[in-house]
Amino acid sequence: MVIGLDFETYSPVDLKDHGAPRYFEHPDWCVTLAGTYTRVSASPVSKSYDFALDPEQAKVQLAHDIEGQIVVGHNVGFEKMVLRKLGMLDLPESFIDSAVIARAVG
């Protein structure tokens, strides 16, 4: 099954100006929210994971929901970095980058 994934994160370091390593390594870096979207039969299912409220529970639930899925994200390299930073080293095997697809189709 295919599942869309998006993270909202915070760091006082500007990602564009200073790059991903400095952005992710700042001590105040955090995930604030994650969201997923998939279809079960004909019904869309979207879920939010509130990392600001309960980061451990959000991480456990997100790991459960993406396990065995094909993960789709816009600039999916960012999602992969966030998953690794969260300690989710057993990542799904398949990722689709919607930004790459959008560039390919013009």
ZADRENFI-539189 format. One line per field, with one value per residue (C-alpha): residue number from 0; residue in one letter; chain; z negated, y, x. Coordinates in Angstrom, 1 decimal, m for minus. Layout:
<banus>
resi = (NUM/...)
resn = (a/...)
chain = (A/...)
pz = (Z/...)
py = (Y/...)
px = (X/...)
</banus>
This chain:
<banus>
resi = (0/1/2/3/4/5/6/7/8/9/10/11/12/13/14/15/16/17/18/19/20/21/22/23/24/25/26/27/28/29/30/31/32/33/34/35/36/37/38/39/40/41/42/43/44/45/46/47/48/49/50/51/52/53/54/55/56/57/58/59/60/61/62/63/64/65/66/67/68/69/70/71/72/73/74/75/76/77/78/79/80/81/82/83/84/85/86/87/88/89/90/91/92/93/94/95/96/97/98/99/100/101/102/103/104/105)
resn = (m/v/i/g/l/d/f/e/t/y/s/p/v/d/l/k/d/h/g/a/p/r/y/f/e/h/p/d/w/c/v/t/l/a/g/t/y/t/r/v/s/a/s/p/v/s/k/s/y/d/f/a/l/d/p/e/q/a/k/v/q/l/a/h/d/i/e/g/q/i/v/v/g/h/n/v/g/f/e/k/m/v/l/r/k/l/g/m/l/d/l/p/e/s/f/i/d/s/a/v/i/a/r/a/v/g)
chain = (A/A/A/A/A/A/A/A/A/A/A/A/A/A/A/A/A/A/A/A/A/A/A/A/A/A/A/A/A/A/A/A/A/A/A/A/A/A/A/A/A/A/A/A/A/A/A/A/A/A/A/A/A/A/A/A/A/A/A/A/A/A/A/A/A/A/A/A/A/A/A/A/A/A/A/A/A/A/A/A/A/A/A/A/A/A/A/A/A/A/A/A/A/A/A/A/A/A/A/A/A/A/A/A/A/A)
pz = (0.0/0.6/m2.2/m1.9/m4.6/m5.6/m8.6/m10.1/m12.0/m13.8/m14.0/m14.7/m11.9/m8.4/m6.3/m3.0/m4.3/m6.3/m4.9/m6.4/m8.7/m10.7/m10.6/m12.0/m14.5/m16.3/m19.9/m19.5/m16.4/m16.8/m15.0/m15.8/m13.6/m11.1/m8.8/m6.7/m4.0/m2.4/m1.0/m2.5/0.1/1.5/m1.7/m2.3/m5.7/m7.0/m10.4/m12.4/m14.9/m17.5/m18.4/m20.4/m22.7/m23.1/m21.0/m22.0/m21.4/m18.0/m17.0/m17.9/m16.1/m13.0/m12.9/m13.1/m10.3/m7.8/m8.4/m5.1/m3.1/m0.1/m1.4/0.8/m0.1/1.6/1.5/m0.3/m1.3/m4.0/m5.3/m5.3/m7.3/m9.9/m10.2/m10.8/m13.3/m15.2/m15.4/m13.0/m11.3/m10.0/m7.3/m4.7/m1.7/0.9/1.2/4.0/4.3/5.7/6.4/8.8/10.5/10.8/12.4/14.8/16.1/16.4)
py = (0.0/3.6/6.2/9.9/11.3/14.9/16.3/19.8/20.5/23.4/24.5/28.0/27.3/28.2/25.0/26.8/29.0/26.4/23.0/19.9/18.8/22.0/22.2/18.7/18.9/22.0/21.1/22.9/20.9/19.0/17.5/19.3/17.4/14.6/13.7/10.7/10.1/6.9/5.2/2.2/0.8/3.9/6.0/8.4/8.2/11.0/11.0/13.5/12.7/15.4/15.3/18.5/16.8/13.3/12.6/9.0/8.0/9.9/8.1/4.6/5.2/6.6/3.7/1.3/3.1/3.3/m0.2/m2.2/0.8/2.5/6.1/9.1/12.5/15.8/16.0/12.6/12.9/15.3/12.7/10.1/12.4/13.1/9.4/8.7/11.6/10.1/6.8/5.0/3.2/0.3/2.5/1.3/m0.1/1.9/5.7/7.8/11.4/13.5/16.4/14.3/13.1/16.7/17.8/14.8/15.6/19.3)
px = (0.0/1.1/1.1/1.9/4.1/4.9/6.8/6.7/10.0/11.6/15.2/16.6/19.1/17.9/17.9/18.5/21.3/23.2/22.3/20.8/23.6/23.6/19.8/19.3/22.1/21.0/20.1/16.7/15.7/12.5/9.5/6.3/3.9/3.7/0.9/0.0/m2.6/m3.7/m6.7/m8.4/m10.8/m12.5/m12.1/m9.2/m7.6/m5.5/m3.8/m1.8/1.0/1.4/5.1/4.8/2.2/3.6/6.8/7.2/3.6/3.7/6.9/5.5/2.2/4.0/6.4/3.5/1.5/4.4/5.7/5.6/4.3/5.5/6.1/5.5/6.8/7.6/11.5/11.4/15.1/14.0/11.4/14.2/16.5/13.8/13.0/16.7/17.0/14.0/16.0/13.7/16.6/14.5/13.0/10.5/12.3/10.4/10.1/8.6/9.7/6.8/9.1/11.1/7.9/6.7/9.9/9.9/6.4/7.1)
</banus>
